[in-house]
Amino acid sequence: MSQGSNFVDYVKICCRSGHGGAGSAHLHRDKHTSMGGPDGGDGGRGGHVIVKGNAQLWTLLHLKFRKHVIAGDGESGSSGTSTGKTGRDEILEVPLGTIARDAETGEILFEINEDGETRILTDGGRGGLGNWHFKSPTQQTPRFAQPGEPGKEEWNILELKLLADVGLVGFPNAGKSTLLSVVSAAKPEIADYAFTTLVPNLGIVAYRGHRSFVMADIPGIIEGASQGKGLGIRFLKHIERNAVLLFMVPADTNRSIKEEFDILLKELNEYNPELMHKPRVLAITKSDMLDEELMAEMKKEVPADIPSVFISSVAQKNIDQLKDLLWAEINKQ
C-alpha cells in the first residue's frame, strides 16, 4: 500500500457519549432500623468521548472506518450513599496537529498539539443525585432522586494539519517531490504532470551530526488555488503548520523567477495572510540545465530579501547548501 492510500487527513465520526446513571432513592435499613433516613447514592457519570495526542501517529487512517464511537453508560447509585460506577470513556488517539470541529457548524472545538494531551470531544451525561442530597428539616425522608442526564450524540470532524519544519511551496512540476526523494527516505510518486502529489508526503531529512528535520511536500498550488481551484484549499491548510516555507521555482519557468515567486506569494496571501509572516527560503530548481552565463543573468532576477540557492536534485547540486539555509531558518524560530 503506498503512502498515498495510507494518508488520511480527514474523518467524520458519530460520537455518542454515555448516559449518566440514576441517583438512588434508597432509605437506610438495618436490623435496628426499619425506616431510616435517605442514603441513596449518586449515579455515575456517562463515559466521555476523548481525543488524545499521540506523537507516534501521522495519519487518521486508523479512524477512517470507525463511523460510530459509543462510550459506556454510568451505573445507578445504590444504598449507603454509594456512587454508581462511571461509564467507560472512549479514547481516540490522533496525530499531533489534529483539529476537532463540529460537523454541523464547522466550528473548531480544539486542536491537539502535544503528546499525551487529552480533550473531551463529547461529554457524558452527569449522574443523577441520590435522595440524601434532598434531605431538609421539613423533608426528613425524601423518597425521590434525580435521573441521570442523557448522553449526547453528535457528528464531529477530525482533521489533520501536518506538523513539519519545512513546507515545500511551488507550482506543479517545480521539482518538490524529486527534492524530497533525494534528501529523505520518502518515496513520493514522481511524474511530469500536474497533481502527481495528491497527498502531502512527509520526509525526514538527515542533517549534519545525526540531526534531522521534517519536510512536507504539499501538492502543487496553481493560480486560483486559494479559491478552491485545482486541489487548492484542502492541501494549502497543511502549510499552516510549517515553521519555514521553501519556495521552489524551476529554472525553466516561462516567467521570470520574481514573477513566479510573486504569484506563489499572492496565492498564499489570499488563502491565509498569516502565512506571510513565516520565514522563507527560495530554491531555483532544475539548475543543472543552466550554464554559468545564464545563471549569472538569472541571479539578477532573484528577490534580494530572501535566502536563495540554485539547486538540482537530479545532479545533487547545492543540496547541502540548501539544507544549511533551511537549518539556519528553522533554528531562528
LOLUMSE-272768 format. One line per 2 residues: their letters; for each residue x, y, z of N, C-alpha, C, O. Coordinates in steps of 0.05 Angstrom, whole numbers, always signed. Layout:
residues N
a = X Y Z X Y Z X Y Z X Y Z; ...
end
This chain:
residues 333
ms = +17 -24 +0 +0 +0 +0 +18 +25 +0 +36 +27 +17; +13 +43 -18 +30 +67 -19 +23 +86 +3 +2 +84 +15
qg = +41 +105 +7 +36 +125 +27 +10 +140 +20 -5 +149 +38; +5 +143 -6 -18 +157 -15 -44 +146 -3 -60 +161 +8
sn = -47 +119 -5 -72 +107 +4 -73 +106 +35 -94 +103 +47; -49 +107 +47 -48 +106 +77 -53 +133 +89 -60 +135 +113
fv = -49 +154 +74 -50 +181 +87 -79 +190 +87 -91 +196 +67; -90 +192 +111 -118 +201 +115 -116 +226 +133 -107 +224 +156
dy = -126 +248 +123 -124 +273 +139 -151 +284 +147 -153 +307 +156; -173 +268 +143 -199 +278 +149 -218 +254 +155 -220 +236 +138
vk = -230 +254 +178 -251 +234 +184 -275 +247 +196 -273 +267 +211; -298 +236 +190 -323 +246 +202 -335 +223 +218 -340 +202 +207
ic = -339 +228 +244 -349 +206 +261 -373 +215 +278 -375 +238 +286; -390 +195 +283 -412 +200 +301 -404 +191 +329 -397 +168 +334
cr = -405 +211 +347 -396 +205 +375 -421 +204 +393 -437 +222 +393; -422 +182 +408 -445 +181 +428 -433 +177 +455 -420 +157 +461
sg = -438 +196 +472 -427 +194 +500 -447 +178 +517 -471 +175 +509; -438 +169 +540 -455 +152 +557 -476 +168 +572 -472 +192 +578
hg = -498 +155 +579 -519 +168 +596 -509 +167 +625 -495 +148 +633; -516 +187 +640 -509 +187 +668 -527 +167 +683 -550 +163 +675
ga = -517 +154 +704 -533 +135 +719 -553 +150 +737 -549 +173 +744; -575 +137 +744 -595 +149 +760 -586 +150 +790 -573 +132 +799
gs = -594 +171 +804 -589 +171 +833 -608 +151 +847 -629 +144 +836; -600 +142 +870 -617 +122 +885 -635 +136 +905 -627 +156 +918
ah = -659 +126 +908 -678 +137 +928 -680 +119 +952 -701 +117 +965; -658 +105 +958 -659 +85 +980 -661 +98 +1007 -650 +120 +1012
lh = -676 +84 +1025 -677 +93 +1053 -661 +73 +1070 -663 +49 +1066; -646 +83 +1089 -629 +66 +1105 -645 +45 +1122 -664 +52 +1135
rd = -636 +20 +1120 -649 -1 +1136 -627 -19 +1147 -608 -25 +1132; -629 -27 +1172 -612 -48 +1183 -628 -62 +1204 -652 -57 +1207
kh = -616 -80 +1220 -632 -96 +1239 -643 -79 +1261 -662 -86 +1274; -630 -55 +1265 -641 -37 +1286 -660 -16 +1275 -675 -3 +1290
ts = -659 -13 +1249 -675 +10 +1237 -692 -1 +1215 -682 -12 +1196; -718 +2 +1218 -735 -8 +1196 -739 +14 +1175 -743 +8 +1152
mg = -738 +39 +1184 -742 +60 +1165 -724 +84 +1173 -732 +101 +1188; -699 +84 +1162 -681 +105 +1169 -682 +128 +1149 -701 +130 +1133
gp = -662 +145 +1151 -660 +168 +1133 -651 +160 +1105 -645 +137 +1100; -651 +179 +1087 -643 +174 +1060 -613 +167 +1058 -597 +182 +1070
dg = -607 +146 +1043 -578 +141 +1039 -573 +132 +1010 -554 +117 +1005; -589 +141 +992 -586 +134 +963 -562 +150 +951 -560 +174 +954
gd = -544 +135 +939 -520 +148 +926 -526 +160 +899 -547 +155 +887; -507 +175 +890 -509 +188 +864 -504 +168 +841 -489 +148 +844
gg = -515 +174 +818 -509 +158 +794 -481 +165 +784 -471 +187 +788; -468 +146 +770 -442 +151 +758 -445 +168 +732 -465 +165 +719
rg = -425 +184 +725 -427 +199 +700 -424 +180 +677 -411 +160 +678; -437 +189 +655 -434 +173 +630 -405 +177 +618 -392 +196 +624
gh = -397 +157 +602 -370 +159 +591 -367 +181 +571 -386 +188 +556; -344 +194 +570 -337 +215 +551 -326 +202 +526 -316 +180 +526
vi = -327 +217 +504 -311 +210 +480 -287 +230 +481 -291 +254 +480; -263 +219 +484 -239 +236 +489 -219 +233 +466 -216 +212 +454
vk = -207 +255 +459 -186 +255 +438 -159 +259 +452 -156 +276 +469; -140 +242 +444 -114 +242 +457 -91 +243 +437 -91 +228 +417
gn = -72 +261 +441 -50 +264 +422 -30 +241 +425 -23 +233 +447; -21 +231 +402 +0 +210 +402 +21 +217 +381 +15 +217 +357
aq = +45 +223 +390 +67 +232 +372 +75 +210 +353 +89 +216 +333; +68 +185 +358 +76 +163 +340 +58 +161 +316 +65 +147 +297
lw = +36 +175 +316 +17 +173 +293 +21 +196 +274 +29 +218 +282; +17 +191 +248 +20 +213 +229 -4 +214 +210 -4 +231 +192
tl = -24 +197 +214 -47 +198 +197 -72 +190 +213 -69 +179 +235; -96 +195 +203 -120 +187 +216 -132 +161 +205 -155 +155 +209
lh = -115 +146 +191 -124 +122 +177 -138 +103 +196 -158 +91 +188; -128 +100 +221 -139 +80 +239 -168 +88 +248 -182 +71 +259
lk = -176 +113 +242 -204 +121 +250 -222 +122 +225 -246 +127 +228; -210 +117 +202 -226 +120 +177 -251 +103 +176 -272 +112 +166
fr = -249 +79 +187 -272 +60 +185 -288 +59 +211 -306 +42 +213; -282 +76 +230 -298 +76 +255 -319 +98 +252 -314 +121 +260
kh = -341 +91 +241 -361 +112 +237 -376 +120 +263 -385 +143 +266; -378 +101 +281 -393 +106 +306 -375 +100 +330 -362 +79 +332
vi = -373 +119 +348 -357 +115 +373 -377 +118 +396 -389 +139 +399; -379 +97 +412 -400 +97 +433 -387 +92 +460 -375 +71 +465
ag = -390 +111 +478 -379 +109 +505 -400 +94 +523 -423 +92 +516; -391 +84 +546 -408 +68 +564 -426 +86 +581 -420 +109 +586
dg = -448 +75 +590 -467 +89 +608 -457 +87 +637 -444 +68 +645; -463 +108 +652 -457 +107 +681 -477 +89 +695 -499 +85 +686
es = -468 +77 +718 -487 +59 +732 -502 +75 +753 -494 +97 +761; -525 +64 +762 -541 +77 +782 -528 +77 +809 -511 +60 +815
gs = -535 +97 +825 -525 +98 +853 -538 +75 +869 -558 +63 +860; -528 +70 +893 -540 +49 +909 -540 +58 +938 -532 +80 +945
sg = -549 +40 +956 -552 +47 +984 -525 +53 +997 -504 +48 +985; -526 +64 +1021 -501 +71 +1035 -486 +94 +1021 -462 +96 +1023
ts = -502 +111 +1008 -491 +134 +992 -469 +125 +973 -450 +140 +968; -471 +101 +963 -451 +92 +943 -457 +104 +916 -479 +102 +905
tg = -436 +116 +905 -439 +127 +878 -436 +105 +857 -419 +87 +860; -452 +107 +836 -451 +87 +814 -424 +90 +799 -411 +110 +800
kt = -417 +68 +785 -392 +68 +771 -394 +86 +746 -415 +88 +733; -372 +100 +741 -370 +117 +717 -371 +101 +692 -359 +79 +691
gr = -385 +111 +671 -385 +97 +645 -358 +96 +632 -341 +113 +638; -354 +77 +615 -328 +73 +602 -323 +96 +582 -340 +101 +564
de = -300 +109 +584 -293 +130 +565 -283 +117 +539 -270 +96 +540; -288 +129 +517 -276 +120 +491 -254 +140 +484 -259 +164 +482
il = -230 +130 +481 -207 +148 +475 -198 +144 +446 -191 +122 +438; -198 +166 +431 -189 +166 +403 -161 +178 +402 -158 +201 +408
ev = -142 +162 +395 -114 +172 +393 -111 +185 +365 -118 +173 +345; -98 +208 +365 -95 +223 +340 -67 +234 +337 -53 +237 +358
pl = -58 +239 +313 -31 +252 +309 -32 +280 +320 -53 +293 +322; -8 +291 +326 -6 +319 +334 -13 +336 +310 -6 +330 +287
gt = -27 +358 +316 -35 +376 +294 -63 +369 +285 -72 +377 +263; -79 +354 +301 -106 +347 +294 -125 +367 +305 -123 +376 +328
ia = -144 +376 +288 -164 +395 +297 -191 +380 +298 -197 +364 +281; -206 +386 +319 -233 +375 +321 -253 +397 +315 -251 +419 +325
rd = -273 +391 +299 -294 +411 +294 -321 +398 +294 -325 +374 +290; -341 +415 +299 -369 +407 +298 -377 +404 +269 -373 +422 +253
ae = -387 +380 +262 -393 +374 +234 -415 +392 +223 -416 +398 +199; -434 +400 +240 -457 +416 +230 -449 +445 +227 -456 +457 +206
tg = -436 +457 +246 -430 +485 +244 -402 +491 +232 -397 +513 +223; -385 +471 +232 -358 +476 +223 -340 +489 +243 -316 +494 +238
ei = -351 +495 +267 -336 +509 +287 -313 +492 +298 -317 +468 +304; -289 +505 +301 -266 +490 +312 -270 +488 +342 -274 +508 +356
lf = -269 +463 +353 -273 +459 +381 -246 +460 +396 -245 +473 +417; -226 +448 +385 -199 +449 +397 -179 +437 +378 -186 +426 +357
ei = -154 +439 +386 -132 +429 +370 -113 +414 +389 -107 +423 +411; -103 +391 +380 -85 +375 +396 -56 +379 +385 -51 +373 +362
ne = -39 +389 +403 -11 +394 +394 +10 +380 +409 +34 +381 +402; +3 +367 +432 +24 +355 +448 +19 +325 +453 -4 +316 +454
dg = +40 +310 +455 +38 +282 +460 +25 +278 +487 +33 +289 +507; +4 +261 +488 -9 +255 +514 -31 +275 +521 -45 +271 +541
et = -33 +297 +506 -54 +317 +512 -82 +305 +507 -86 +292 +487; -100 +309 +526 -127 +298 +523 -148 +321 +524 -145 +339 +540
ri = -168 +318 +507 -191 +337 +507 -216 +321 +504 -217 +301 +490; -237 +331 +517 -263 +317 +515 -277 +327 +489 -282 +351 +486
lt = -284 +308 +472 -298 +315 +447 -328 +315 +452 -341 +334 +444; -338 +295 +464 -367 +294 +471 -369 +285 +500 -361 +263 +507
dg = -380 +302 +517 -380 +295 +545 -404 +278 +553 -426 +282 +543; -399 +260 +571 -420 +242 +581 -440 +257 +598 -435 +278 +609
gr = -464 +245 +601 -485 +257 +618 -477 +255 +648 -463 +236 +656; -485 +275 +663 -478 +274 +692 -496 +254 +706 -519 +250 +698
gg = -486 +242 +727 -502 +223 +742 -522 +239 +759 -518 +261 +767; -546 +226 +763 -566 +239 +780 -559 +239 +809 -544 +222 +818
lg = -569 +259 +824 -563 +260 +853 -581 +240 +868 -604 +237 +862; -569 +227 +888 -584 +209 +905 -602 +225 +925 -599 +249 +928
nw = -621 +210 +937 -641 +224 +954 -629 +238 +979 -642 +255 +990; -605 +230 +988 -595 +242 +1012 -589 +272 +1008 -587 +287 +1027
hf = -585 +280 +982 -580 +308 +976 -605 +325 +982 -603 +349 +987; -628 +312 +982 -653 +328 +984 -665 +328 +1012 -687 +338 +1016
ks = -650 +318 +1031 -659 +318 +1059 -659 +346 +1070 -640 +361 +1065; -680 +354 +1084 -682 +381 +1095 -697 +379 +1121 -710 +359 +1127
pt = -697 +401 +1137 -712 +399 +1163 -742 +393 +1158 -755 +380 +1175; -753 +402 +1135 -781 +397 +1131 -786 +371 +1117 -808 +360 +1117
qq = -765 +360 +1104 -768 +335 +1089 -746 +316 +1098 -725 +315 +1087; -753 +300 +1119 -732 +283 +1131 -726 +258 +1114 -704 +249 +1114
tp = -747 +248 +1100 -742 +223 +1085 -752 +227 +1056 -772 +215 +1048; -737 +242 +1040 -745 +245 +1012 -744 +217 +998 -724 +203 +1000
rf = -765 +211 +984 -766 +185 +970 -762 +188 +940 -771 +172 +924; -747 +209 +933 -742 +213 +904 -712 +219 +900 -698 +227 +919
aq = -703 +215 +876 -675 +221 +868 -676 +231 +839 -696 +228 +825; -654 +241 +831 -653 +252 +803 -646 +229 +784 -631 +211 +789
pg = -659 +231 +760 -650 +212 +739 -622 +222 +728 -615 +245 +733; -608 +205 +715 -583 +214 +703 -588 +231 +678 -609 +229 +665
ep = -569 +248 +671 -571 +264 +646 -566 +245 +623 -549 +228 +624; -581 +250 +601 -576 +233 +577 -548 +240 +565 -539 +262 +568
gk = -537 +221 +551 -512 +227 +537 -519 +243 +512 -542 +249 +506; -498 +250 +497 -503 +266 +472 -495 +248 +448 -479 +231 +450
ee = -508 +254 +426 -500 +242 +401 -495 +264 +381 -513 +280 +376; -471 +265 +370 -464 +287 +352 -443 +278 +331 -427 +260 +337
wn = -444 +290 +308 -424 +285 +288 -402 +305 +291 -406 +329 +293; -377 +295 +291 -354 +312 +292 -334 +305 +270 -335 +283 +259
il = -318 +325 +264 -297 +321 +243 -270 +323 +257 -265 +341 +272; -252 +304 +251 -224 +306 +259 -208 +311 +234 -211 +297 +214
el = -191 +331 +235 -177 +339 +211 -148 +344 +218 -142 +356 +239; -130 +335 +202 -102 +336 +208 -88 +359 +193 -91 +361 +168
kl = -74 +376 +207 -56 +395 +194 -28 +385 +200 -21 +381 +223; -13 +381 +180 +14 +369 +184 +32 +386 +201 +32 +411 +198
la = +47 +373 +218 +68 +387 +233 +94 +381 +218 +103 +358 +218; +106 +401 +207 +132 +396 +194 +149 +421 +197 +139 +443 +202
dv = +175 +417 +196 +193 +440 +199 +194 +457 +174 +196 +481 +175; +193 +443 +151 +196 +457 +125 +172 +448 +107 +168 +424 +103
gl = +158 +467 +96 +137 +461 +77 +146 +470 +49 +156 +492 +46; +143 +453 +29 +151 +460 +2 +128 +473 -13 +106 +462 -14
vg = +133 +496 -24 +112 +511 -38 +121 +516 -66 +143 +527 -71; +105 +508 -86 +112 +513 -113 +90 +503 -131 +73 +488 -123
fp = +91 +511 -157 +71 +501 -176 +77 +472 -182 +99 +462 -176; +57 +458 -194 +63 +430 -201 +88 +429 -219 +93 +448 -234
na = +103 +408 -216 +127 +404 -232 +150 +422 -225 +169 +426 -241; +149 +435 -201 +172 +452 -193 +195 +435 -183 +217 +446 -177
gk = +190 +409 -180 +212 +392 -171 +211 +386 -141 +231 +378 -129; +187 +390 -129 +185 +386 -100 +188 +356 -92 +203 +350 -74
st = +173 +339 -106 +174 +311 -100 +202 +299 -104 +212 +283 -89; +215 +309 -126 +242 +299 -132 +261 +307 -110 +278 +291 -101
ll = +259 +332 -101 +277 +341 -79 +272 +323 -54 +292 +314 -42; +247 +318 -47 +241 +303 -23 +252 +274 -26 +262 +263 -6
sv = +250 +263 -50 +260 +236 -53 +291 +235 -51 +302 +214 -44; +304 +258 -57 +334 +259 -56 +343 +264 -28 +363 +252 -19
vs = +330 +281 -13 +340 +289 +14 +330 +271 +36 +339 +273 +59; +310 +254 +30 +298 +238 +52 +292 +210 +42 +297 +203 +19
aa = +282 +193 +60 +276 +166 +52 +247 +164 +41 +238 +142 +35; +233 +186 +39 +206 +185 +29 +207 +177 -1 +226 +184 -15
kp = +186 +162 -10 +186 +154 -37 +161 +165 -51 +142 +150 -56; +160 +191 -56 +136 +202 -69 +134 +193 -98 +155 +186 -110
ei = +110 +192 -108 +107 +186 -137 +117 +210 -152 +110 +233 -146; +133 +205 -173 +144 +227 -188 +137 +223 -217 +143 +202 -229
ad = +125 +243 -229 +119 +242 -258 +116 +271 -267 +114 +289 -251; +117 +274 -294 +118 +301 -304 +90 +311 -311 +86 +320 -334
ya = +71 +309 -293 +45 +321 -299 +34 +333 -273 +42 +325 -251; +17 +352 -276 +7 +367 -253 -8 +348 -234 -21 +329 -243
ft = -5 +354 -209 -20 +339 -188 -13 +309 -186 -30 +292 -181; +13 +303 -190 +22 +276 -184 +19 +272 -154 +10 +251 -144
tl = +26 +293 -139 +25 +291 -110 -3 +298 -101 -10 +322 -99; -18 +278 -95 -46 +283 -87 -49 +283 -57 -70 +292 -46
vp = -29 +274 -42 -29 +276 -13 -3 +287 -5 +17 +283 -19; -1 +300 +18 +24 +310 +27 +43 +287 +33 +35 +268 +46
nl = +68 +289 +24 +88 +270 +31 +106 +281 +53 +114 +304 +51; +111 +265 +73 +129 +274 +95 +156 +260 +92 +156 +235 +87
gi = +177 +274 +95 +203 +261 +95 +221 +271 +118 +220 +295 +124; +236 +253 +129 +256 +261 +150 +282 +266 +135 +293 +249 +123
va = +292 +291 +138 +316 +298 +124 +340 +297 +144 +340 +310 +164; +359 +280 +137 +383 +277 +155 +400 +301 +151 +405 +310 +128
yr = +410 +312 +173 +428 +335 +171 +454 +329 +186 +456 +308 +199; +473 +346 +184 +499 +341 +195 +498 +332 +225 +481 +342 +240
gh = +515 +313 +232 +518 +306 +260 +493 +293 +272 +485 +300 +295; +480 +275 +257 +457 +259 +267 +432 +277 +273 +414 +268 +287
rs = +432 +301 +264 +408 +318 +268 +389 +313 +244 +397 +302 +224; +365 +321 +247 +346 +317 +225 +323 +337 +228 +318 +349 +249
fv = +309 +341 +206 +284 +358 +207 +264 +345 +188 +270 +329 +171; +238 +353 +191 +216 +342 +176 +209 +361 +153 +205 +385 +157
ma = +207 +349 +129 +199 +365 +106 +173 +354 +95 +170 +330 +93; +155 +372 +88 +129 +363 +77 +126 +373 +49 +127 +398 +44
di = +122 +355 +30 +116 +364 +2 +86 +367 +1 +71 +348 +4; +78 +391 -5 +49 +396 -6 +41 +398 -35 +56 +410 -51
pg = +19 +386 -43 +12 +386 -72 +13 +413 -84 +6 +433 -71; +22 +414 -109 +27 +440 -123 +4 +458 -122 -19 +450 -127
ii = +9 +483 -116 -14 +502 -117 -13 +516 -144 +9 +522 -154; -36 +520 -155 -37 +533 -181 -50 +560 -176 -62 +565 -155
eg = -48 +578 -195 -62 +604 -192 -91 +598 -188 -103 +583 -203; -102 +610 -167 -131 +605 -161 -135 +583 -141 -157 +576 -134
as = -113 +573 -130 -116 +551 -110 -131 +560 -86 -147 +546 -74; -126 +586 -78 -139 +595 -53 -169 +598 -57 -184 +599 -37
qg = -179 +598 -82 -208 +598 -87 -218 +570 -89 -242 +565 -95; -201 +550 -85 -210 +523 -86 -206 +511 -114 -216 +488 -119
kg = -193 +524 -132 -187 +513 -158 -166 +491 -155 -152 +490 -135; -165 +472 -174 -146 +450 -172 -151 +436 -146 -174 +429 -139
lg = -131 +430 -131 -134 +416 -106 -131 +435 -82 -129 +427 -59; -132 +461 -89 -127 +482 -70 -129 +479 -40 -110 +469 -27
ir = -152 +487 -30 -153 +492 -1 -148 +468 +16 -136 +470 +38; -157 +445 +7 -153 +420 +23 -124 +416 +30 -117 +407 +52
fl = -106 +424 +11 -78 +420 +16 -63 +444 +27 -44 +441 +43; -73 +467 +19 -60 +491 +30 -60 +492 +60 -41 +502 +72
kh = -80 +480 +72 -82 +480 +102 -57 +467 +114 -50 +473 +137; -45 +448 +100 -22 +434 +111 +2 +453 +115 +19 +448 +131
ie = +2 +474 +99 +25 +493 +101 +24 +509 +127 +44 +519 +136; +0 +511 +138 -3 +528 +162 +14 +520 +185 +22 +536 +201
rn = +21 +494 +186 +35 +484 +209 +66 +486 +206 +80 +483 +226; +75 +491 +182 +104 +490 +178 +118 +515 +189 +108 +537 +189
av = +143 +510 +199 +158 +532 +211 +171 +550 +189 +171 +574 +191; +181 +536 +168 +195 +551 +147 +182 +542 +120 +177 +518 +117
ll = +178 +561 +102 +168 +554 +76 +190 +555 +55 +204 +575 +53; +194 +533 +41 +214 +532 +19 +199 +536 -7 +185 +518 -16
fm = +203 +559 -19 +191 +565 -45 +209 +553 -67 +233 +556 -67; +196 +539 -86 +211 +526 -107 +202 +536 -134 +179 +533 -142
vp = +221 +547 -149 +215 +558 -176 +234 +544 -195 +258 +545 -192; +223 +531 -216 +241 +517 -235 +256 +536 -253 +246 +557 -261
ad = +281 +529 -259 +297 +547 -277 +285 +549 -305 +290 +569 -319; +269 +529 -312 +257 +530 -339 +229 +543 -340 +214 +538 -359
tn = +223 +559 -320 +197 +572 -319 +194 +591 -343 +214 +603 -352; +169 +595 -352 +164 +613 -375 +165 +642 -365 +169 +661 -380
rs = +161 +646 -339 +161 +673 -328 +188 +678 -316 +206 +661 -315; +192 +703 -306 +217 +708 -291 +214 +695 -263 +192 +690 -254
ik = +237 +691 -251 +236 +679 -224 +220 +696 -205 +204 +686 -189; +224 +723 -207 +209 +741 -189 +179 +739 -194 +164 +739 -175
ee = +171 +738 -219 +142 +736 -225 +130 +711 -213 +109 +712 -200; +144 +689 -217 +133 +663 -207 +132 +664 -177 +112 +655 -165
fd = +153 +674 -164 +153 +676 -135 +130 +694 -125 +117 +688 -105; +126 +716 -139 +105 +735 -131 +77 +722 -133 +59 +727 -117
il = +73 +705 -154 +47 +692 -157 +42 +672 -134 +21 +671 -123; +64 +658 -127 +61 +639 -105 +55 +654 -79 +38 +645 -63
lk = +68 +676 -75 +63 +692 -51 +34 +702 -50 +21 +702 -29; +24 +711 -73 -3 +721 -75 -23 +700 -68 -42 +704 -54
el = -19 +675 -79 -37 +653 -72 -38 +648 -42 -59 +645 -30; -14 +648 -31 -11 +643 -2 -25 +664 +14 -39 +658 +33
ne = -22 +689 +6 -33 +712 +20 -64 +711 +19 -77 +717 +38; -74 +703 -5 -104 +703 -8 -115 +680 +9 -137 +682 +19
yn = -100 +658 +11 -110 +635 +26 -109 +642 +56 -129 +637 +70; -87 +652 +65 -84 +658 +94 -62 +678 +98 -38 +671 +97
pe = -69 +703 +103 -49 +725 +105 -28 +719 +128 -6 +729 +127; -36 +702 +147 -17 +697 +169 +8 +681 +159 +29 +683 +171
lm = +4 +667 +137 +27 +652 +126 +49 +671 +116 +72 +662 +113; +41 +696 +111 +61 +714 +101 +83 +721 +121 +104 +731 +114
hk = +78 +715 +147 +98 +721 +167 +118 +699 +171 +137 +701 +187; +114 +677 +157 +133 +654 +161 +159 +659 +147 +159 +671 +125
pr = +181 +649 +158 +207 +653 +145 +207 +637 +118 +194 +616 +116; +221 +648 +98 +221 +636 +71 +249 +632 +62 +268 +647 +68
vl = +252 +611 +46 +277 +606 +31 +268 +600 +3 +247 +588 -2; +284 +609 -17 +277 +605 -45 +298 +586 -58 +322 +591 -56
ai = +288 +565 -71 +306 +547 -86 +298 +549 -115 +275 +545 -122; +318 +554 -132 +313 +554 -161 +322 +526 -170 +345 +519 -169
tk = +302 +510 -178 +307 +481 -183 +315 +476 -213 +313 +495 -229; +323 +452 -219 +330 +443 -246 +353 +461 -257 +354 +465 -281
sd = +370 +471 -239 +391 +489 -249 +415 +475 -262 +434 +488 -270; +413 +448 -263 +435 +434 -278 +433 +440 -308 +451 +435 -323
ml = +410 +452 -317 +406 +459 -345 +421 +485 -352 +424 +492 -375; +429 +500 -331 +439 +527 -336 +470 +527 -339 +484 +513 -324
de = +480 +543 -358 +509 +548 -358 +515 +572 -340 +496 +586 -331; +540 +577 -335 +548 +599 -316 +536 +626 -324 +526 +641 -308
el = +536 +631 -351 +527 +657 -361 +497 +661 -355 +489 +682 -346; +482 +640 -362 +453 +642 -358 +447 +644 -328 +428 +659 -320
ma = +462 +630 -311 +457 +631 -283 +462 +659 -272 +448 +669 -255; +484 +671 -282 +490 +698 -273 +468 +717 -280 +461 +735 -265
em = +456 +714 -304 +434 +731 -313 +410 +726 -294 +397 +745 -285; +404 +701 -288 +380 +694 -272 +383 +704 -243 +364 +711 -230
kk = +408 +704 -233 +412 +713 -206 +403 +742 -202 +395 +749 -180; +404 +757 -224 +395 +785 -222 +365 +787 -217 +355 +806 -206
ev = +350 +766 -225 +321 +766 -222 +312 +757 -194 +289 +760 -186; +330 +745 -179 +323 +733 -153 +317 +755 -133 +334 +773 -130
pa = +294 +754 -118 +289 +775 -98 +312 +776 -78 +322 +755 -69; +320 +800 -71 +344 +804 -55 +338 +798 -25 +357 +793 -10
di = +313 +800 -17 +307 +799 +12 +301 +771 +22 +289 +768 +43; +309 +750 +8 +303 +723 +16 +327 +705 +11 +340 +707 -10
ps = +335 +688 +30 +358 +670 +25 +351 +652 +1 +330 +640 +0; +369 +650 -18 +363 +634 -42 +387 +617 -50 +410 +622 -43
vf = +381 +596 -66 +402 +578 -75 +393 +565 -101 +369 +558 -104; +412 +561 -120 +406 +547 -145 +412 +518 -140 +435 +511 -132
is = +393 +500 -144 +397 +471 -139 +390 +454 -162 +376 +462 -180; +400 +429 -162 +389 +409 -179 +388 +383 -163 +408 +373 -153
sv = +364 +373 -159 +360 +348 -144 +373 +325 -158 +386 +307 -147; +368 +324 -185 +378 +301 -201 +408 +300 -201 +420 +279 -198
aq = +421 +324 -204 +450 +325 -205 +462 +328 -177 +487 +331 -174; +445 +329 -156 +454 +332 -128 +470 +358 -125 +490 +359 -110
kn = +462 +378 -139 +477 +403 -139 +467 +422 -117 +443 +429 -116; +485 +431 -99 +479 +451 -78 +458 +441 -58 +445 +457 -44
id = +454 +415 -56 +434 +404 -37 +443 +410 -8 +426 +417 +8; +468 +406 -3 +478 +411 +25 +475 +441 +32 +468 +448 +55
ql = +481 +457 +12 +478 +486 +17 +449 +493 +24 +443 +510 +41; +430 +480 +9 +402 +485 +15 +395 +476 +43 +381 +490 +58
kd = +404 +452 +51 +399 +442 +78 +410 +462 +99 +397 +466 +120; +434 +473 +94 +445 +492 +113 +427 +517 +116 +422 +526 +138
ll = +417 +527 +93 +399 +550 +94 +374 +544 +110 +365 +560 +127; +362 +520 +105 +338 +512 +119 +343 +508 +148 +327 +517 +165
wa = +365 +495 +155 +371 +490 +183 +374 +517 +198 +364 +520 +221; +387 +536 +186 +391 +562 +198 +364 +576 +203 +360 +588 +225
ei = +346 +574 +184 +320 +587 +187 +303 +573 +208 +289 +586 +225; +304 +546 +208 +288 +531 +228 +297 +538 +256 +280 +542 +274
nk = +323 +541 +260 +333 +546 +287 +333 +575 +295 +339 +581 +318; +325 +592 +276 +320 +620 +285 +293 +621 +299 +288 +639 +315
q = +276 +600 +294 +249 +600 +305 +249 +599 +335 +228 +599 +348
end
